[in-house]
Amino acid sequence: MRRSLLIYILLFSLLTGCAPASAQEQPAPLTEADVLDAYTQAAQVYDWFDLYSPSTGIEAIQTEDGIFYPVEEPGLETMADLETKVSSFFAAPLAEQLLSSGNYRDLNGKLYCLGGARGSNPYLLSKTVHASVVTDDHWTVTVTFWTDYQDSIPVPIPGTDDMTTASVVTVGYSQAVLDYQRTEEGWRFTSFCASDDLDLNADTVFTFSYDGDSFASDEPAMDTWSDYKLGCWLLHADAMGEGASTLLTQRFLEDPETWFSALIPLAQSPFEHAQIVLESPACVYAWFSQEEQAQFEEILNTYQPKNDVEQAMLDILNAAKERAIQNAAERAAASFCLVTDGSFLTLGNQEGTYPWGNAALPAVPESSGTGDNGEALYTFSFGGVDVDYFVSPDPGADEVIFRTFTDEPGVQTLGGIQVGSTRESLLEIYPDAQPYFALQSSRPVSFDEVYVYEPGGFAFCKHMAFYLRDGVVTAMEMEDLLDGRLLS
């Protein structure tokens, strides 16, 4: 029995000591956070050999190779410490390359480094870093270097001997892809770059000058530019950007997939005005033809984003379109305004309750009855203008001016037309005004012809009626029909 027990114990020991590798505990797989953390630490060490020095003291030692300063970085006492540090992040060939630079050496038993760090790249705005798994033994780290560097250069003023300055901008990005691989020593970077390794010669980095001569030569060539190059140019174009913005918008309507794909880098960039460029197709929505508006709406409703960045771009366009509609509606409404005695009497919803913050208006308006939907109607006169407005019975509803009328000189539209203006002046300011002889004014008017300006669109049901006799304006009436139009 004792012998059997001994054999059993020996057999159990052998079995437990020879467990297959699959049964042993395996290291946890790397995560993106692990790789990015390794990159951050490795970048600091790599930059010690290219960009800047580690912390040093001031008691330098002069050698035939230069002036060396004592390293005071925690954990770096000797050259062996530095070799260990470098080898913990970089594969042997890359580590050897760094350590052979001659920037470091042991002097008097302590680690010293050569002075004279070069300083960072002035063109670099910032960088972004992303990690992606390739295989179980290989990750890549993509570093994107962004530039948005503005400068001024002297340029001659045409026709004179004087000089002025023109804005010159270098804008865009370059990328470096670094390899992080499992080696016999563990995970190590087999390729790397400095933290400011922006490539100004990359195809995605552009230099633009915004002086008149440069614009004259650039504009005809814009048809050949990529969507991304157009977007980069628009970042600083200001007043010069109308043509390029229109071109980029037309490309969006014709080929939205290419537009989204090409402008992804702009959407991911740290550029201050990037969103303004991305919004540009939606911002001109109000000026599209009906066909273009329908085409634009179809794109927004049917486009299938291929990733989160494209979804964010689509969200930007939808939000910008809603703002464009609101702004256009407000501008259209504002144009239906009579100016008199320093006050603007505008059709549409008013802020607050009568007199809407304007103390110059009569203290008490006159009741003029009840509307078809139970709204209370009021009227008042001010500065030669008769004004009709209503108050809905619904709680919290706005008070709405729906009609203004004048037959007195001096009261003007925003376009400058007033009683006494000629037909020629009227049609110069409102060339789309149409004759509409059957229209009758809400007040007595002497006239022999009527012109109606009714732009439609974001003006909705608003129109201006100009009553003329013998080719001269005798009265003007603005009205919001609310649920219909005169000309369409």
Backbone torsions as a table, in degrees:
resi	resn	phi	psi	omega
1	MET	NA	-42.6	-178.7
2	ARG	-65.7	-37.2	179.0
3	ARG	-66.2	-42.5	179.3
4	SER	-62.1	-39.6	179.7
5	LEU	-65.5	-38.9	179.2
6	LEU	-65.3	-43.6	177.9
7	ILE	-60.7	-41.7	180.0
8	TYR	-61.8	-42.8	-179.3
9	ILE	-65.0	-43.0	178.9
10	LEU	-63.3	-42.9	-179.9
11	LEU	-63.3	-42.4	179.0
12	PHE	-62.3	-40.5	179.6
13	SER	-63.6	-42.9	179.9
14	LEU	-63.7	-42.8	-178.2
15	LEU	-64.6	-45.2	-178.5
16	THR	-70.8	-28.6	179.9
17	GLY	-79.9	-14.2	-176.5
18	CYS	-117.7	32.3	179.6
19	ALA	-61.5	139.5	-179.9
20	PRO	-61.0	155.6	-177.0
21	ALA	-59.2	-34.9	-177.7
22	SER	-64.0	-23.4	-179.2
23	ALA	-85.5	-15.2	179.1
24	GLN	-76.4	157.1	-177.9
25	GLU	-67.8	127.6	179.9
26	GLN	-98.1	145.8	177.4
27	PRO	-63.6	145.5	179.7
28	ALA	-65.5	141.5	178.6
29	PRO	-64.3	152.0	179.3
30	LEU	-68.0	149.5	172.3
31	THR	-111.4	167.4	177.4
32	GLU	-59.8	-38.5	179.1
33	ALA	-61.9	-39.1	178.2
34	ASP	-60.9	-45.8	-176.2
35	VAL	-67.6	-43.0	-179.8
36	LEU	-65.6	-35.8	176.9
37	ASP	-66.0	-41.1	176.7
38	ALA	-62.7	-39.4	178.3
39	TYR	-62.1	-45.1	-177.9
40	THR	-58.9	-44.4	180.0
41	GLN	-69.1	-41.6	-179.7
42	ALA	-65.5	-36.7	-179.1
43	ALA	-62.7	-38.5	178.6
44	GLN	-62.6	-44.4	-179.4
45	VAL	-67.4	-44.3	-179.3
46	TYR	-60.3	-40.7	-178.0
47	ASP	-66.6	-20.4	175.7
48	TRP	-62.5	-21.0	-177.8
49	PHE	-101.2	-3.2	-173.3
50	ASP	-139.5	-41.4	-169.1
51	LEU	-103.0	-48.5	-178.9
52	TYR	-153.2	168.0	-179.0
53	SER	-94.3	158.7	169.8
54	PRO	-69.0	175.8	179.2
55	SER	-59.1	135.0	-178.2
56	THR	-133.7	161.5	172.8
57	GLY	-88.8	-175.2	-175.2
58	ILE	-107.9	-7.4	-178.1
59	GLU	-84.2	85.7	-173.4
60	ALA	-79.2	158.1	174.3
61	ILE	-121.4	125.8	178.3
62	GLN	-84.5	127.0	174.1
63	THR	-126.1	174.0	178.9
64	GLU	-67.4	-16.6	179.9
65	ASP	-96.9	-3.6	179.4
66	GLY	137.0	-170.6	-179.0
67	ILE	-99.0	125.2	-178.1
68	PHE	-111.8	143.1	-177.5
69	TYR	-117.8	144.9	-178.7
70	PRO	-68.7	129.9	179.0
71	VAL	-76.5	129.7	179.4
72	GLU	-120.6	27.8	176.2
73	GLU	-77.4	130.2	179.7
74	PRO	-54.1	132.0	177.5
75	GLY	87.4	-4.3	179.2
76	LEU	-114.3	85.8	-179.6
77	GLU	-95.8	-37.2	-175.5
78	THR	-133.5	172.5	177.1
79	MET	-61.3	-34.0	178.4
80	ALA	-62.8	-37.4	176.9
81	ASP	-63.0	-42.0	179.6
82	LEU	-65.1	-42.1	179.2
83	GLU	-61.6	-40.6	178.1
84	THR	-63.9	-43.2	-179.6
85	LYS	-62.2	-47.9	-178.3
86	VAL	-64.3	-44.0	-177.5
87	SER	-69.0	-17.6	178.6
88	SER	-77.2	-15.1	-178.7
89	PHE	-114.8	-29.1	-171.4
90	PHE	-120.4	142.0	176.9
91	ALA	-62.7	158.6	-170.4
92	ALA	-50.5	-48.6	-178.0
93	PRO	-60.7	-41.7	-179.4
94	LEU	-71.1	-39.0	178.3
95	ALA	-63.4	-43.3	179.3
96	GLU	-63.1	-39.4	178.8
97	GLN	-60.7	-44.6	-180.0
98	LEU	-65.3	-46.9	-173.8
99	LEU	-71.5	-16.9	178.9
100	SER	-87.4	6.0	-176.1
101	SER	-67.2	-23.5	-177.6
102	GLY	83.2	6.0	-178.6
103	ASN	-77.8	-17.4	-175.3
104	TYR	-129.3	149.1	173.7
105	ARG	-163.7	158.8	174.2
106	ASP	-85.0	126.7	175.3
107	LEU	-131.5	126.9	-178.5
108	ASN	55.8	36.0	177.0
109	GLY	76.0	12.8	-179.0
110	LYS	-134.3	153.0	-179.7
111	LEU	-77.4	129.4	176.1
112	TYR	-124.0	155.0	176.6
113	CYS	-129.7	152.3	179.5
114	LEU	-71.7	134.7	179.0
115	GLY	-76.2	168.3	174.2
116	GLY	102.3	50.4	174.9
117	ALA	-62.7	142.8	-172.5
118	ARG	-78.2	-22.5	-176.4
119	GLY	87.1	157.4	-173.3
120	SER	-78.6	163.6	-178.5
121	ASN	-70.9	119.3	-177.6
122	PRO	-67.3	-19.5	-179.5
123	TYR	-79.7	-14.7	-176.1
124	LEU	-77.8	122.2	175.6
125	LEU	-84.6	-51.5	178.7
126	SER	-169.6	177.1	175.8
127	LYS	-136.8	153.7	173.4
128	THR	-126.4	149.7	-173.3
129	VAL	-131.6	133.2	176.6
130	HIS	-134.5	145.3	179.0
131	ALA	-117.5	142.2	179.9
132	SER	-136.9	140.3	178.3
133	VAL	-83.1	135.4	176.7
134	VAL	-103.0	-55.4	174.1
135	THR	-140.5	-179.4	177.7
136	ASP	-62.1	-21.7	-176.8
137	ASP	-111.9	12.0	-173.2
138	HIS	-153.1	125.8	170.8
139	TRP	-120.6	157.4	169.6
140	THR	-120.0	146.3	175.2
141	VAL	-117.8	117.6	179.9
142	THR	-99.2	119.8	179.8
143	VAL	-106.5	121.1	178.6
144	THR	-104.4	122.6	-179.5
145	PHE	-103.3	122.5	-176.3
146	TRP	-104.1	139.3	174.2
147	THR	-129.2	138.3	173.6
148	ASP	-150.4	73.4	-169.9
149	TYR	-105.7	121.8	-178.1
150	GLN	-107.0	139.9	178.3
151	ASP	-144.8	171.5	176.9
152	SER	-126.6	141.8	177.8
153	ILE	-127.0	149.4	177.0
154	PRO	-75.1	136.4	176.3
155	VAL	-136.0	146.9	-180.0
156	PRO	-73.3	148.0	173.0
157	ILE	-85.6	120.8	-175.9
158	PRO	-53.0	134.7	176.1
159	GLY	80.2	3.7	179.7
160	THR	-135.2	172.7	174.0
161	ASP	-96.1	4.5	-176.9
162	ASP	-85.5	163.1	179.6
163	MET	-121.2	152.3	172.2
164	THR	-133.9	-175.2	178.8
165	THR	-116.6	147.9	177.0
166	ALA	-122.9	144.5	179.1
167	SER	-78.1	130.5	175.3
168	VAL	-121.1	130.2	-175.9
169	VAL	-126.7	131.1	168.9
170	THR	-104.8	120.6	-171.6
171	VAL	-142.6	146.9	178.0
172	GLY	139.6	-153.2	-177.8
173	TYR	-156.3	156.9	167.7
174	SER	-132.0	161.7	-177.0
175	GLN	-130.6	148.4	172.0
176	ALA	-127.3	134.0	179.6
177	VAL	-109.3	117.8	-176.7
178	LEU	-103.8	146.3	-178.7
179	ASP	-103.9	129.3	177.4
180	TYR	-119.8	112.2	-169.4
181	GLN	-129.5	154.7	175.4
182	ARG	-80.6	120.7	178.3
183	THR	-115.9	-179.1	178.3
184	GLU	-62.8	-28.6	179.8
185	GLU	-85.7	-10.6	-175.4
186	GLY	123.4	-166.3	-179.4
187	TRP	-73.4	127.4	-178.5
188	ARG	-143.1	151.6	171.7
189	PHE	-79.7	129.4	177.4
190	THR	-101.4	-7.7	172.3
191	SER	-147.8	152.3	-176.2
192	PHE	-160.8	171.1	176.6
193	CYS	-151.7	165.1	178.7
194	ALA	-68.8	160.7	-176.1
195	SER	-73.9	-4.8	177.2
196	ASP	-128.1	33.7	-171.9
197	ASP	-79.1	49.1	177.3
198	LEU	-67.7	130.6	178.4
199	ASP	-99.4	101.8	-178.3
200	LEU	-69.5	-12.3	178.6
201	ASN	-95.2	4.4	179.3
202	ALA	-64.9	151.3	-179.8
203	ASP	-65.7	-14.5	-177.7
204	THR	-103.1	12.6	174.9
205	VAL	-114.6	130.0	-175.7
206	PHE	-128.6	149.8	173.4
207	THR	-121.1	122.7	-177.9
208	PHE	-119.7	142.5	170.2
209	SER	-115.2	136.3	-173.9
210	TYR	-106.6	24.2	173.4
211	ASP	-79.6	168.2	-174.0
212	GLY	-61.0	-42.2	-178.6
213	ASP	-65.2	-42.8	179.9
214	SER	-64.9	-40.8	179.0
215	PHE	-63.3	-40.2	-179.6
216	ALA	-62.4	-33.1	179.4
217	SER	-86.8	-29.8	-178.5
218	ASP	-75.4	-41.2	-171.3
219	GLU	-57.6	-45.1	179.4
220	PRO	-65.0	-23.0	-177.4
221	ALA	-87.8	-7.3	-173.5
222	MET	-63.4	-25.6	177.2
223	ASP	-59.5	-26.7	-178.3
224	THR	-93.1	-6.3	-178.6
225	TRP	-77.5	151.9	173.3
226	SER	-70.9	162.3	176.7
227	ASP	-59.5	-38.0	-179.1
228	TYR	-67.3	-41.1	178.9
229	LYS	-64.0	-41.0	176.1
230	LEU	-59.5	-43.7	179.5
231	GLY	-62.1	-42.0	178.5
232	CYS	-64.1	-40.0	179.4
233	TRP	-63.4	-37.6	-177.6
234	LEU	-70.1	-18.6	-178.0
235	LEU	-57.0	-31.4	-176.9
236	HIS	-128.3	18.0	-173.7
237	ALA	-76.6	-28.6	-178.1
238	ASP	52.0	-124.9	-173.6
239	ALA	-67.9	-18.3	-179.7
240	MET	-80.2	-5.2	-167.6
241	GLY	-85.1	-1.2	-172.7
242	GLU	-60.2	-47.4	-177.3
243	GLY	-64.8	-44.9	-179.8
244	ALA	-66.1	-38.2	178.5
245	SER	-64.4	-41.5	177.4
246	THR	-62.6	-42.4	179.7
247	LEU	-63.2	-44.8	-179.7
248	LEU	-65.6	-36.2	177.1
249	THR	-66.1	-42.2	178.6
250	GLN	-62.2	-38.2	177.6
251	ARG	-66.0	-35.9	176.4
252	PHE	-60.3	-45.0	-179.0
253	LEU	-66.8	-35.4	-175.9
254	GLU	-82.1	-35.2	-173.5
255	ASP	-149.1	73.8	-176.2
256	PRO	-62.2	-32.4	-178.8
257	GLU	-62.6	-44.1	178.3
258	THR	-65.9	-40.4	179.6
259	TRP	-58.9	-49.9	-179.1
260	PHE	-62.4	-47.6	-177.4
261	SER	-62.1	-43.3	-175.6
262	ALA	-69.8	-32.4	-174.1
263	LEU	-96.0	5.0	174.9
264	ILE	-55.1	-45.2	178.1
265	PRO	-58.9	-34.5	178.2
266	LEU	-67.2	-38.9	178.9
267	ALA	-66.5	-29.1	-179.3
268	GLN	-90.6	-5.7	-171.7
269	SER	-79.2	162.3	174.2
270	PRO	-91.5	12.9	-175.0
271	PHE	-65.7	137.5	-173.2
272	GLU	-60.5	-39.8	-173.7
273	HIS	-106.1	18.7	-176.7
274	ALA	-61.0	-42.1	-177.2
275	GLN	-65.6	-33.8	178.6
276	ILE	-60.8	-40.7	178.5
277	VAL	-66.7	-43.1	-179.8
278	LEU	-64.6	-28.9	-179.7
279	GLU	-80.0	-13.9	-167.4
280	SER	-54.8	-40.1	178.1
281	PRO	-61.3	-35.4	-179.1
282	ALA	-78.3	-30.3	-175.7
283	CYS	-67.1	-25.5	179.0
284	VAL	-99.7	14.7	-179.1
285	TYR	-53.4	-41.5	-175.3
286	ALA	-65.7	-18.9	-178.8
287	TRP	-100.2	-0.1	175.9
288	PHE	-66.6	154.4	166.9
289	SER	-70.8	166.2	178.8
290	GLN	-59.2	-37.3	178.9
291	GLU	-64.7	-42.7	179.5
292	GLU	-68.1	-38.2	177.7
293	GLN	-61.9	-42.6	179.1
294	ALA	-64.2	-40.4	178.6
295	GLN	-64.4	-42.8	179.1
296	PHE	-63.1	-46.8	179.1
297	GLU	-59.7	-40.5	-179.6
298	GLU	-63.2	-40.6	178.5
299	ILE	-61.8	-48.0	-178.8
300	LEU	-62.9	-32.1	-176.1
301	ASN	-84.6	-24.2	-172.0
302	THR	-115.8	-16.1	-175.5
303	TYR	-66.1	133.8	-179.7
304	GLN	-104.1	105.7	-179.6
305	PRO	-59.9	141.1	-177.2
306	LYS	-91.4	-10.6	180.0
307	ASN	-162.7	179.1	-177.4
308	ASP	-65.5	-31.8	-179.1
309	VAL	-68.1	-44.1	177.8
310	GLU	-64.0	-35.0	177.0
311	GLN	-63.4	-41.2	178.4
312	ALA	-64.4	-38.2	177.9
313	MET	-64.5	-41.4	178.4
314	LEU	-64.0	-39.4	177.4
315	ASP	-62.8	-40.1	178.3
316	ILE	-61.2	-43.3	-179.4
317	LEU	-65.7	-42.2	179.8
318	ASN	-63.5	-44.2	180.0
319	ALA	-65.7	-40.5	180.0
320	ALA	-66.4	-35.9	178.4
321	LYS	-63.5	-43.5	179.3
322	GLU	-62.9	-40.5	177.3
323	ARG	-65.8	-38.6	-179.9
324	ALA	-63.5	-41.3	178.6
325	ILE	-63.4	-45.0	-179.7
326	GLN	-62.9	-45.3	-179.8
327	ASN	-64.3	-41.5	-179.8
328	ALA	-65.0	-40.2	178.8
329	ALA	-63.5	-40.9	179.6
330	GLU	-66.1	-41.3	178.7
331	ARG	-65.7	-40.8	179.8
332	ALA	-63.8	-40.7	179.4
333	ALA	-67.8	-38.4	-177.8
334	ALA	-63.6	-27.9	-179.1
335	SER	-70.6	-18.1	178.1
336	PHE	-90.8	75.3	-169.8
337	CYS	-142.7	137.1	171.2
338	LEU	-108.6	132.1	-176.6
339	VAL	-105.6	124.0	-179.9
340	THR	-151.8	136.6	177.0
341	ASP	49.4	38.1	178.1
342	GLY	78.0	5.8	179.9
343	SER	-113.5	151.3	178.2
344	PHE	-111.8	114.8	179.4
345	LEU	-104.1	104.8	-168.4
346	THR	-116.5	137.6	175.1
347	LEU	-62.2	151.2	173.7
348	GLY	111.1	-170.7	-176.8
349	ASN	-66.6	139.1	178.3
350	GLN	-108.3	153.7	-179.7
351	GLU	-85.1	125.7	178.2
352	GLY	76.7	-152.7	-179.5
353	THR	-113.1	160.3	-179.5
354	TYR	-52.4	135.5	9.1
355	PRO	-92.8	26.5	171.3
356	TRP	58.1	38.1	176.5
357	GLY	80.0	6.1	-179.3
358	ASN	-109.5	99.8	-175.9
359	ALA	-69.3	-13.2	-178.5
360	ALA	-76.9	-18.8	-179.2
361	LEU	-72.0	157.9	178.4
362	PRO	-53.7	143.9	-175.7
363	ALA	-63.4	-37.1	-176.4
364	VAL	-130.7	121.4	176.7
365	PRO	-76.7	166.5	-179.9
366	GLU	-99.1	132.4	176.5
367	SER	-70.2	138.1	180.0
368	SER	-126.6	21.2	174.3
369	GLY	114.7	-159.5	-176.8
370	THR	-129.6	138.8	179.9
371	GLY	-79.3	175.9	-177.5
372	ASP	-63.0	-25.8	-177.8
373	ASN	-105.8	19.0	176.6
374	GLY	85.8	5.4	-179.9
375	GLU	-75.4	146.5	178.1
376	ALA	-83.1	129.5	-178.0
377	LEU	-101.7	141.2	179.7
378	TYR	-138.1	159.1	176.9
379	THR	-144.3	152.8	173.0
380	PHE	-157.1	162.0	178.4
381	SER	-120.8	140.4	179.4
382	PHE	-154.6	127.0	174.1
383	GLY	57.4	32.8	179.6
384	GLY	87.0	9.4	-179.6
385	VAL	-120.3	130.5	170.9
386	ASP	-92.6	131.3	-175.4
387	VAL	-123.5	131.8	174.9
388	ASP	-115.1	133.4	177.0
389	TYR	-143.8	164.5	179.0
390	PHE	-132.3	158.2	177.0
391	VAL	-124.1	117.5	-179.3
392	SER	-70.3	147.4	176.8
393	PRO	-72.0	-11.7	-179.2
394	ASP	-67.4	135.2	-179.2
395	PRO	-60.5	133.8	177.0
396	GLY	77.1	4.6	-178.3
397	ALA	-72.3	149.2	178.5
398	ASP	-72.1	155.9	170.4
399	GLU	-89.0	135.8	-168.0
400	VAL	-125.3	121.9	170.3
401	ILE	-80.4	121.6	-178.2
402	PHE	-113.1	-7.5	179.0
403	ARG	-156.0	138.7	169.3
404	THR	-132.0	146.2	-176.8
405	PHE	-143.1	140.6	172.2
406	THR	-147.6	145.4	170.7
407	ASP	-130.4	24.1	-178.8
408	GLU	-113.6	136.3	175.9
409	PRO	-62.1	153.1	177.5
410	GLY	100.8	-28.0	175.5
411	VAL	-82.5	125.8	-172.5
412	GLN	-121.4	153.0	164.9
413	THR	-78.0	170.2	176.8
414	LEU	-63.5	-22.2	176.8
415	GLY	-82.7	-3.8	176.2
416	GLY	92.3	3.9	178.6
417	ILE	-80.2	140.0	179.6
418	GLN	-148.2	172.4	174.6
419	VAL	-58.5	128.0	-175.9
420	GLY	106.7	-15.5	176.5
421	SER	-68.9	150.9	-179.6
422	THR	-85.7	163.0	176.4
423	ARG	-58.3	-40.2	-178.6
424	GLU	-61.7	-43.0	178.7
425	SER	-65.4	-41.4	179.4
426	LEU	-58.3	-48.3	-176.0
427	LEU	-75.1	-20.2	174.0
428	GLU	-71.1	-39.6	179.9
429	ILE	-80.3	-38.8	-179.6
430	TYR	-122.7	72.8	-174.6
431	PRO	-64.7	-18.2	180.0
432	ASP	-89.9	2.6	178.0
433	ALA	-63.7	138.8	-175.9
434	GLN	-119.5	145.0	174.8
435	PRO	-63.1	141.2	-179.9
436	TYR	-152.1	78.9	-167.7
437	PHE	-70.3	-19.7	-176.4
438	ALA	-81.4	-6.8	-175.1
439	LEU	-74.5	137.5	176.5
440	GLN	-115.9	142.2	-180.0
441	SER	-80.0	158.5	176.6
442	SER	-74.7	-15.9	176.7
443	ARG	-121.4	158.5	178.7
444	PRO	-62.3	131.7	-178.2
445	VAL	-143.0	139.9	173.0
446	SER	-96.6	119.7	-177.1
447	PHE	-156.2	160.5	173.5
448	ASP	-125.5	-3.6	172.6
449	GLU	-156.9	156.7	-179.3
450	VAL	-133.5	135.5	171.5
451	TYR	-116.3	136.7	-179.4
452	VAL	-117.9	127.2	173.4
453	TYR	-105.2	113.6	-177.7
454	GLU	-137.5	89.6	-173.8
455	PRO	-69.9	-20.7	-177.2
456	GLY	67.9	-149.3	179.2
457	GLY	56.5	-127.7	-176.8
458	PHE	-77.2	-4.6	172.0
459	ALA	-81.6	-8.7	177.5
460	PHE	54.3	-117.8	-172.1
461	CYS	-102.8	22.8	-178.3
462	LYS	-90.3	146.8	174.7
463	HIS	-148.4	161.1	170.5
464	MET	-115.2	134.5	176.3
465	ALA	-114.6	126.6	179.4
466	PHE	-112.7	117.7	-179.8
467	TYR	-96.6	128.6	-176.0
468	LEU	-125.2	150.3	168.2
469	ARG	-134.6	129.0	-179.6
470	ASP	55.5	37.2	175.3
471	GLY	78.8	11.8	-178.8
472	VAL	-126.5	139.0	-179.8
473	VAL	-67.2	127.0	177.9
474	THR	-110.0	-19.6	178.2
475	ALA	-160.9	155.2	177.0
476	MET	-134.4	137.3	177.8
477	GLU	-136.4	131.0	174.2
478	MET	-111.5	138.7	-176.5
479	GLU	-148.5	144.3	172.2
480	ASP	-109.7	110.0	-179.0
481	LEU	-75.7	-10.9	172.6
482	LEU	70.2	-43.6	-174.9
483	ASP	-131.9	22.4	178.3
484	GLY	-177.4	172.5	-178.9
485	ARG	-129.8	161.5	177.1
486	LEU	-81.1	-45.0	-170.8
487	LEU	-96.8	-12.0	-177.9
488	SER	-150.2	NA	NA
